[in-house]
């Protein structure tokens, strides 16, 4: 009897979890859109959705760690633009694509460390620090490009066009590996425990022996690596870059994190929900396009979805608290 009751609780917890709710949303959107346009659930459309989700997904995976730890980095969109512009310029000047890719990642890691260090140095909220640093990154991107678009003419298509075993797109594999890596970090490493501890109660984490400043820098480094890889995938996919590339991505990434059930107050969350949040946002964008709906409605729909996710989270937390009391 006890085992049956325990099993029922586990099933109820799964069915009311944010990832499951998002999965249902994804199924509903897919079926509804496909009933109007039967080309929606085709291999080419799914490939387009996941390809679009790759860059945003990795940025959101990094944002998940920061948000759970109680931090925000709203400069990631500008960081992506700077990294992509730099990589495009270097490749157009004949530099090896592999070396350029490493440089792109290092730029994003450097920018992230800069953000984390300033937040610690000034004892200021990372939100404010990254609001300022984003403007700096954007200005640098404008200066090095003179405001012009940098086009690669297919020089960097390998990442977006290669298929593992001739079937599975490499860009999908990188996206999945990124999320698996963050999942393992959060669930099975000391770094993951530090992320939750600092996000829950920074003072308590300090008293328990966690080096707060070193840990914060570590979180920003991890986020920077993922943003750098996302920049590579986006440059490979669109084969061009300008200073405004990535603009608004930070809000979409944080939106995906919130939709996925992570608390903006820190201490709670998970990357599985973020994954489904990213897929849902990418799917909505594609659905709006395929249903020939005015593109101006896209961000309105994003906002409504985020508000719905917050409402679902609030209701679920209410019932959880009620059952525990």
The 8 nearest C-alpha neighbors of each residue, nearest first, counted from 0:
[[1, 3, 2, 4, 5, 6, 7, 8],
 [0, 2, 4, 3, 5, 6, 7, 8],
 [1, 3, 5, 0, 4, 6, 7, 8],
 [4, 2, 6, 0, 5, 1, 7, 8],
 [3, 5, 1, 7, 6, 2, 0, 8],
 [6, 4, 2, 8, 3, 7, 1, 9],
 [5, 7, 3, 9, 8, 4, 2, 10],
 [8, 6, 10, 4, 9, 5, 11, 3],
 [9, 7, 11, 5, 6, 10, 12, 4],
 [8, 10, 12, 6, 7, 11, 13, 5],
 [9, 11, 7, 13, 12, 8, 14, 6],
 [12, 10, 8, 14, 13, 9, 7, 15],
 [11, 13, 9, 15, 10, 14, 16, 8],
 [14, 12, 10, 16, 11, 15, 9, 19],
 [15, 13, 11, 12, 16, 19, 10, 20],
 [14, 16, 12, 13, 11, 17, 20, 19],
 [17, 15, 13, 19, 18, 14, 12, 20],
 [16, 18, 20, 19, 260, 21, 259, 272],
 [19, 17, 272, 21, 20, 16, 22, 275],
 [20, 18, 22, 21, 17, 16, 14, 23],
 [21, 19, 17, 23, 22, 18, 24, 16],
 [22, 20, 24, 18, 23, 19, 275, 17],
 [21, 23, 19, 25, 24, 20, 18, 26],
 [22, 24, 26, 20, 21, 25, 27, 19],
 [25, 23, 21, 27, 22, 26, 28, 20],
 [26, 24, 22, 28, 23, 27, 279, 29],
 [25, 27, 29, 23, 24, 28, 30, 22],
 [26, 28, 24, 30, 29, 25, 31, 23],
 [29, 27, 31, 25, 26, 30, 32, 24],
 [30, 28, 26, 32, 27, 31, 33, 25],
 [29, 31, 33, 27, 32, 28, 34, 26],
 [32, 30, 28, 34, 33, 29, 27, 35],
 [33, 31, 29, 35, 34, 30, 28, 36],
 [32, 34, 37, 36, 39, 30, 35, 31],
 [35, 33, 31, 32, 36, 37, 30, 29],
 [36, 34, 33, 32, 37, 31, 290, 39],
 [37, 35, 33, 38, 34, 39, 32, 290],
 [36, 38, 33, 39, 34, 35, 40, 32],
 [39, 37, 36, 41, 40, 33, 44, 289],
 [38, 40, 33, 37, 41, 44, 36, 32],
 [41, 39, 38, 33, 44, 45, 37, 42],
 [40, 42, 44, 43, 38, 39, 45, 37],
 [41, 43, 45, 44, 46, 40, 47, 39],
 [42, 44, 46, 41, 45, 47, 40, 39],
 [45, 43, 47, 46, 41, 42, 39, 48],
 [44, 46, 48, 42, 47, 43, 49, 41],
 [47, 45, 43, 44, 49, 48, 50, 42],
 [46, 48, 44, 50, 45, 49, 51, 43],
 [49, 47, 45, 51, 50, 46, 281, 282],
 [50, 48, 52, 46, 51, 47, 53, 45],
 [51, 49, 47, 53, 52, 48, 46, 170],
 [50, 52, 48, 49, 53, 47, 281, 54],
 [51, 53, 49, 55, 50, 56, 281, 54],
 [54, 52, 56, 50, 174, 51, 55, 49],
 [55, 53, 229, 56, 57, 233, 52, 232],
 [54, 56, 58, 52, 53, 57, 59, 252],
 [57, 55, 59, 53, 52, 54, 58, 277],
 [56, 58, 60, 59, 225, 54, 55, 229],
 [57, 59, 226, 55, 61, 56, 60, 225],
 [60, 58, 252, 62, 56, 57, 61, 55],
 [61, 59, 57, 63, 62, 58, 56, 178],
 [60, 62, 222, 58, 59, 63, 64, 225],
 [61, 63, 59, 65, 60, 64, 66, 58],
 [64, 62, 60, 66, 61, 65, 256, 59],
 [65, 63, 67, 62, 61, 66, 68, 194],
 [64, 66, 70, 62, 68, 63, 67, 71],
 [67, 65, 69, 70, 63, 68, 64, 265],
 [66, 68, 265, 266, 64, 69, 65, 198],
 [69, 198, 67, 194, 65, 66, 265, 197],
 [68, 70, 265, 198, 66, 67, 264, 65],
 [71, 69, 65, 66, 68, 125, 72, 126],
 [72, 70, 126, 125, 66, 65, 73, 69],
 [71, 73, 74, 129, 126, 75, 125, 70],
 [72, 74, 249, 129, 75, 130, 71, 126],
 [73, 75, 133, 129, 77, 72, 76, 78],
 [76, 74, 78, 77, 249, 73, 79, 72],
 [77, 75, 245, 248, 246, 79, 249, 78],
 [78, 76, 80, 79, 137, 74, 75, 133],
 [77, 79, 75, 81, 76, 80, 74, 82],
 [80, 78, 76, 82, 77, 230, 81, 245],
 [79, 81, 244, 77, 242, 83, 78, 245],
 [80, 82, 140, 78, 84, 79, 83, 85],
 [83, 81, 103, 79, 85, 84, 80, 86],
 [82, 84, 86, 80, 85, 81, 240, 230],
 [85, 83, 87, 240, 81, 86, 82, 241],
 [86, 84, 82, 88, 83, 87, 81, 89],
 [85, 87, 83, 89, 84, 88, 99, 103],
 [86, 88, 84, 90, 85, 89, 149, 83],
 [89, 87, 91, 85, 86, 90, 84, 92],
 [90, 88, 92, 86, 91, 87, 94, 85],
 [91, 89, 94, 93, 92, 87, 88, 86],
 [90, 92, 88, 93, 89, 87, 151, 94],
 [93, 91, 89, 90, 94, 88, 87, 95],
 [94, 92, 90, 91, 95, 89, 96, 88],
 [93, 95, 90, 89, 92, 96, 99, 98],
 [94, 96, 98, 97, 99, 93, 90, 89],
 [97, 95, 99, 98, 100, 94, 90, 155],
 [98, 96, 100, 99, 95, 101, 94, 102],
 [99, 97, 101, 95, 100, 96, 102, 94],
 [98, 100, 96, 102, 97, 101, 86, 103],
 [101, 99, 103, 97, 102, 98, 96, 104],
 [100, 102, 104, 98, 103, 99, 105, 97],
 [103, 101, 99, 105, 100, 104, 106, 98],
 [102, 104, 100, 82, 106, 101, 105, 227],
 [103, 105, 227, 101, 107, 106, 102, 224],
 [104, 106, 108, 102, 107, 103, 109, 101],
 [107, 105, 109, 103, 104, 108, 102, 110],
 [106, 108, 223, 110, 227, 104, 109, 105],
 [109, 107, 223, 105, 111, 220, 110, 106],
 [108, 110, 106, 112, 107, 111, 105, 113],
 [109, 111, 113, 107, 108, 112, 106, 114],
 [110, 112, 114, 108, 223, 113, 219, 109],
 [113, 111, 115, 109, 114, 110, 116, 219],
 [112, 114, 110, 116, 111, 115, 109, 117],
 [115, 113, 111, 112, 117, 116, 129, 118],
 [114, 116, 112, 118, 216, 117, 113, 219],
 [115, 117, 119, 113, 118, 114, 112, 120],
 [118, 116, 120, 119, 114, 115, 121, 113],
 [117, 119, 123, 115, 125, 116, 122, 121],
 [118, 120, 122, 116, 117, 121, 115, 212],
 [121, 119, 117, 122, 118, 116, 123, 115],
 [122, 120, 123, 118, 119, 117, 116, 124],
 [121, 123, 119, 118, 120, 124, 117, 125],
 [122, 124, 118, 121, 125, 119, 128, 127],
 [125, 123, 126, 127, 118, 128, 122, 70],
 [124, 126, 128, 118, 127, 71, 70, 129],
 [125, 127, 71, 124, 129, 128, 130, 72],
 [128, 126, 130, 125, 129, 124, 131, 123],
 [127, 129, 125, 131, 130, 126, 118, 132],
 [130, 128, 132, 74, 131, 126, 127, 73],
 [129, 131, 127, 128, 133, 132, 73, 126],
 [132, 130, 129, 128, 133, 134, 127, 135],
 [133, 131, 129, 135, 134, 130, 128, 136],
 [132, 134, 74, 136, 135, 130, 131, 77],
 [133, 135, 137, 132, 131, 136, 138, 130],
 [136, 134, 132, 138, 133, 137, 139, 131],
 [137, 135, 133, 139, 138, 134, 77, 78],
 [138, 136, 134, 140, 77, 135, 139, 133],
 [137, 139, 141, 135, 140, 136, 134, 142],
 [138, 140, 142, 136, 141, 137, 143, 135],
 [141, 139, 81, 242, 137, 138, 143, 142],
 [142, 140, 146, 138, 144, 139, 145, 242],
 [143, 141, 139, 145, 140, 144, 138, 146],
 [142, 144, 140, 141, 145, 139, 85, 146],
 [143, 145, 146, 141, 147, 142, 140, 84],
 [146, 144, 142, 141, 147, 143, 140, 148],
 [145, 147, 141, 144, 242, 148, 142, 241],
 [148, 146, 144, 145, 149, 241, 141, 242],
 [147, 149, 241, 240, 150, 146, 239, 144],
 [150, 148, 240, 239, 87, 241, 147, 84],
 [149, 151, 239, 152, 238, 148, 240, 87],
 [152, 150, 238, 154, 153, 239, 87, 91],
 [153, 151, 154, 150, 238, 239, 155, 156],
 [152, 154, 156, 151, 155, 238, 235, 150],
 [155, 153, 151, 152, 156, 238, 90, 157],
 [154, 156, 235, 153, 157, 238, 151, 96],
 [155, 157, 235, 153, 159, 158, 160, 154],
 [156, 158, 160, 161, 159, 155, 235, 154],
 [159, 157, 156, 160, 161, 235, 170, 169],
 [158, 160, 236, 170, 156, 157, 235, 161],
 [159, 161, 157, 158, 156, 162, 168, 169],
 [162, 160, 157, 169, 158, 168, 159, 163],
 [161, 163, 168, 165, 167, 169, 166, 164],
 [162, 164, 167, 165, 166, 169, 168, 161],
 [165, 163, 166, 162, 167, 168, 161, 169],
 [164, 166, 162, 163, 167, 161, 168, 169],
 [167, 165, 162, 164, 163, 168, 161, 169],
 [166, 168, 163, 162, 169, 165, 164, 171],
 [169, 167, 162, 170, 171, 163, 161, 166],
 [170, 168, 172, 162, 171, 161, 163, 173],
 [169, 171, 173, 168, 172, 159, 158, 174],
 [172, 170, 174, 169, 173, 168, 175, 49],
 [171, 173, 169, 175, 174, 170, 176, 168],
 [174, 172, 176, 170, 171, 175, 177, 169],
 [175, 173, 171, 177, 53, 172, 176, 170],
 [174, 176, 172, 178, 177, 173, 179, 171],
 [177, 175, 179, 173, 178, 174, 180, 172],
 [178, 176, 180, 174, 175, 179, 173, 57],
 [177, 179, 181, 175, 180, 176, 182, 60],
 [178, 180, 176, 182, 181, 177, 175, 183],
 [181, 179, 177, 183, 178, 182, 176, 184],
 [180, 182, 184, 178, 183, 179, 185, 177],
 [183, 181, 179, 185, 180, 184, 270, 178],
 [182, 184, 186, 180, 187, 181, 185, 179],
 [183, 185, 181, 188, 191, 182, 186, 187],
 [186, 184, 191, 182, 183, 187, 181, 188],
 [187, 185, 183, 184, 182, 191, 188, 192],
 [186, 188, 183, 184, 185, 191, 189, 192],
 [189, 187, 184, 191, 190, 186, 185, 192],
 [188, 190, 192, 191, 193, 187, 184, 185],
 [191, 189, 193, 188, 192, 194, 184, 185],
 [192, 190, 185, 194, 184, 188, 193, 189],
 [191, 193, 189, 195, 194, 190, 196, 188],
 [192, 194, 196, 190, 191, 195, 197, 189],
 [195, 193, 68, 191, 192, 197, 196, 198],
 [196, 194, 266, 198, 192, 193, 197, 68],
 [197, 195, 193, 199, 198, 204, 194, 192],
 [198, 196, 201, 200, 199, 194, 68, 204],
 [197, 199, 68, 266, 265, 69, 195, 196],
 [200, 198, 266, 196, 197, 195, 265, 201],
 [201, 199, 197, 203, 202, 198, 196, 204],
 [200, 202, 197, 204, 203, 205, 198, 199],
 [203, 201, 205, 204, 200, 206, 197, 207],
 [204, 202, 206, 200, 205, 201, 207, 196],
 [203, 205, 201, 207, 202, 206, 196, 209],
 [206, 204, 209, 202, 208, 207, 203, 201],
 [207, 205, 203, 208, 204, 202, 209, 201],
 [206, 208, 204, 205, 209, 203, 202, 210],
 [207, 209, 205, 206, 210, 204, 211, 203],
 [210, 208, 205, 204, 211, 207, 193, 206],
 [211, 209, 213, 212, 214, 208, 205, 204],
 [210, 212, 214, 213, 209, 215, 205, 197],
 [213, 211, 215, 214, 210, 216, 119, 116],
 [214, 212, 216, 215, 210, 211, 217, 209],
 [213, 215, 217, 211, 212, 216, 210, 218],
 [216, 214, 218, 212, 217, 213, 211, 219],
 [215, 217, 219, 213, 218, 214, 115, 112],
 [216, 218, 214, 220, 215, 219, 213, 221],
 [219, 217, 215, 221, 220, 216, 214, 222],
 [218, 220, 222, 216, 111, 221, 217, 112],
 [221, 219, 223, 217, 222, 218, 108, 112],
 [222, 220, 218, 224, 223, 219, 217, 225],
 [221, 223, 61, 219, 225, 220, 224, 226],
 [224, 222, 108, 220, 107, 226, 111, 221],
 [225, 223, 227, 221, 226, 222, 108, 104],
 [224, 226, 228, 222, 227, 223, 57, 61],
 [227, 225, 229, 223, 58, 224, 228, 230],
 [228, 226, 104, 230, 224, 107, 225, 229],
 [229, 227, 231, 225, 230, 226, 104, 224],
 [228, 230, 54, 226, 232, 227, 231, 57],
 [231, 229, 227, 233, 228, 79, 232, 83],
 [232, 230, 228, 234, 229, 233, 235, 100],
 [233, 231, 235, 229, 230, 234, 236, 54],
 [232, 234, 236, 230, 235, 231, 54, 237],
 [235, 233, 238, 231, 236, 237, 232, 230],
 [234, 236, 156, 155, 232, 238, 233, 159],
 [235, 237, 233, 159, 234, 238, 232, 156],
 [236, 238, 234, 239, 235, 233, 240, 156],
 [239, 237, 234, 235, 151, 236, 153, 150],
 [240, 238, 150, 149, 237, 151, 234, 148],
 [241, 239, 149, 84, 148, 83, 244, 150],
 [240, 242, 148, 244, 243, 84, 149, 80],
 [241, 243, 140, 80, 141, 244, 137, 81],
 [244, 242, 246, 241, 80, 245, 77, 137],
 [245, 243, 80, 241, 246, 242, 240, 79],
 [244, 246, 76, 248, 80, 79, 243, 247],
 [245, 247, 76, 243, 244, 248, 77, 80],
 [248, 246, 249, 250, 76, 245, 251, 77],
 [247, 249, 76, 251, 245, 250, 246, 252],
 [248, 250, 252, 73, 76, 247, 251, 75],
 [251, 249, 253, 252, 248, 247, 254, 73],
 [250, 252, 254, 248, 249, 253, 255, 247],
 [251, 253, 59, 249, 255, 254, 250, 248],
 [252, 254, 256, 250, 255, 251, 257, 249],
 [253, 255, 251, 257, 252, 256, 250, 258],
 [256, 254, 276, 258, 252, 277, 253, 257],
 [257, 255, 273, 253, 259, 254, 258, 63],
 [258, 256, 254, 259, 261, 260, 255, 253],
 [259, 257, 255, 308, 260, 256, 305, 276],
 [272, 260, 258, 273, 256, 257, 276, 261],
 [259, 261, 257, 258, 17, 268, 272, 262],
 [268, 262, 260, 257, 267, 256, 259, 269],
 [261, 263, 264, 265, 267, 268, 260, 257],
 [262, 264, 265, 66, 261, 257, 69, 67],
 [263, 265, 262, 69, 266, 198, 67, 66],
 [266, 264, 69, 67, 198, 262, 263, 68],
 [265, 267, 199, 198, 195, 67, 68, 196],
 [268, 266, 262, 261, 265, 67, 195, 269],
 [261, 269, 267, 260, 262, 67, 266, 270],
 [270, 268, 271, 272, 261, 273, 63, 267],
 [269, 271, 273, 272, 182, 274, 60, 63],
 [272, 270, 274, 273, 269, 18, 275, 259],
 [259, 271, 273, 18, 275, 274, 270, 269],
 [272, 274, 259, 256, 276, 270, 271, 275],
 [275, 273, 271, 277, 276, 272, 270, 278],
 [274, 276, 278, 272, 277, 273, 279, 21],
 [277, 275, 255, 273, 279, 259, 274, 278],
 [276, 278, 280, 274, 255, 279, 275, 56],
 [277, 279, 275, 281, 276, 280, 282, 52],
 [278, 280, 282, 276, 277, 281, 25, 275],
 [279, 281, 283, 277, 282, 278, 276, 284],
 [282, 280, 278, 284, 283, 279, 52, 48],
 [281, 283, 279, 285, 284, 280, 278, 286],
 [284, 282, 286, 280, 285, 281, 287, 279],
 [283, 285, 281, 287, 282, 286, 280, 288],
 [284, 286, 288, 282, 283, 287, 289, 281],
 [285, 287, 283, 289, 288, 284, 290, 282],
 [288, 286, 292, 290, 284, 285, 289, 283],
 [287, 289, 285, 291, 286, 290, 292, 284],
 [290, 288, 286, 291, 287, 285, 36, 39],
 [289, 291, 287, 292, 288, 286, 36, 32],
 [292, 290, 288, 289, 287, 293, 294, 286],
 [291, 293, 287, 290, 294, 288, 296, 289],
 [292, 294, 295, 296, 291, 287, 297, 288],
 [295, 293, 296, 297, 292, 287, 288, 291],
 [294, 296, 293, 297, 298, 299, 292, 300],
 [295, 297, 299, 294, 298, 293, 300, 292],
 [298, 296, 300, 299, 294, 295, 301, 284],
 [299, 297, 301, 300, 296, 302, 295, 294],
 [298, 300, 296, 302, 301, 297, 303, 295],
 [299, 301, 303, 297, 298, 302, 304, 296],
 [302, 300, 298, 304, 299, 303, 305, 297],
 [301, 303, 299, 305, 300, 304, 298, 306],
 [302, 304, 300, 306, 305, 301, 307, 299],
 [305, 303, 307, 301, 306, 302, 300, 308],
 [304, 306, 308, 302, 307, 303, 258, 309],
 [307, 305, 309, 303, 308, 304, 310, 302],
 [308, 306, 310, 304, 309, 305, 303, 311],
 [309, 307, 305, 258, 311, 306, 310, 312],
 [310, 308, 306, 312, 307, 311, 313, 305],
 [309, 311, 307, 313, 308, 312, 306, 314],
 [312, 310, 308, 314, 313, 309, 315, 307],
 [311, 313, 309, 315, 310, 314, 316, 308],
 [314, 312, 310, 316, 311, 315, 309, 317],
 [315, 313, 317, 311, 316, 312, 310, 318],
 [314, 316, 312, 318, 317, 313, 311, 319],
 [315, 317, 319, 313, 314, 318, 312, 320],
 [318, 316, 314, 320, 315, 319, 321, 313],
 [317, 319, 321, 315, 320, 316, 322, 314],
 [318, 320, 316, 322, 321, 317, 315, 323],
 [321, 319, 323, 317, 318, 322, 316, 324],
 [320, 322, 318, 324, 319, 323, 317, 316],
 [323, 321, 319, 320, 324, 318, 317, 316],
 [324, 322, 320, 321, 319, 318, 317, 316],
 [323, 321, 322, 320, 319, 318, 317, 316]]
